[in-house]
Amino acid sequence: MKKILSTLALSSLVLLATGCSDFLEEENHSNVMQDFMATPSGFGMALNSVYANVRSTYSAEEGIHGLMNPGTDELKNNIGGSNRCADLANYDLEKYNANNEYPRKLWNDAYIHINTLNYMIENADKVDITTTVLTAAKRDQYLGEAYFMRAYNYFHLVEQFGDVTLTTTYNASPSTSAERHDMVRVYEEVIIPDLLNAIRLCSPSPQLNNLESGRASAAAARHLLSRVYLTLAWVFDKDPANPSYKGNTQTKYYNTTKAKEYYQKAFDMATGLITDAPSLGLKLMDNYADVFDEANDAPSGKNKEELFVARMDWMMTTLLADAAR
């Protein structure tokens, strides 16, 4: 009986191997994503996919919102039970590692989108702009937004992690290795140049040129760049002789000349934006309470203080509209 069963099993395997040979032949589709992003509609949808993550960055507890609030009364562990915030509410540096879902999500999401943005920036001049789907003006606007979003992602990374992996080229294949690069290099080689490019290419402000609410503008880039300059100035301003900075790894950057340079750049960038605000359609709301009035939320256009908003309602509609083209 055992012999018969063995013979039947062997026969079945032979038949399966010969009958399903075509099934085992695979076609490599690794280039589908970049091929689509290189099309007029795909170029815009690639950018939309990056914007979609902004929602989770500021709404989900595992986003930047959660990482900014440990140690405050806005984030408290449920002592009587359990919740996902336990590893954040109890501020313990040993728990801030790759096994913690909160910093891991920020890291992973940022690099997924940086890779998409790298492709857009590398290939913008190759996309067809002779159709109504993507004009030269719209391509340049999208490219400016891509520069803004890459700087935006890298800025959040260096704020949270210091030294990070710096990559500005599209990676089509999974990588199992990475090198952490000096954070000042990330500031000076990517974040600052990207924001300067965004200022050059983007629409001047959210209120001009019928810019869709939620998209990056030159005004938003100028504001973020002033923050970047100020942050970098503070990096160079940590005197190792000051007891307050004992154990702070950033004291190795101490350089009063560079600190003064970046403080001045931060002042000039912020002052310039304030000076230009009236011509850009920007101003403080007459009543402070109006800032929090939902009737003034995007996309109403009523809040003139808005520079860059995380829209919770528009991304899926825009994606579907682009897909229908």
Secondary structure, DSSP 4 states (H G I P E B T S, - for coil): -HHHHHHHHHHHHHHHHHHTTTTT-----TTHHHHHHTSHHHHHHHHHHHHHHHHHHHHSTTSHHHHH-TTSTTS---TTS--TTHHHHS--GGG-STTSHHHHHHHHHHHHHHHHHHHHHHHGGGS--SSSSS-HHHHHHHHHHHHHHHHHHHHHHHHHHSSB----S---S--S----B-HHHHIIIIIHHHHHHHHHHS-S-TTSTTPPTTS--HHHHHHHHHHHHHHHHHHHT--TTSGGGTT-GGGGG--HHHHHHHHHHHHHHHHHHHHHHHHHT----SSGGGGG-GGGSTTS---TT-SS---SSSHHHHHHHHHT-
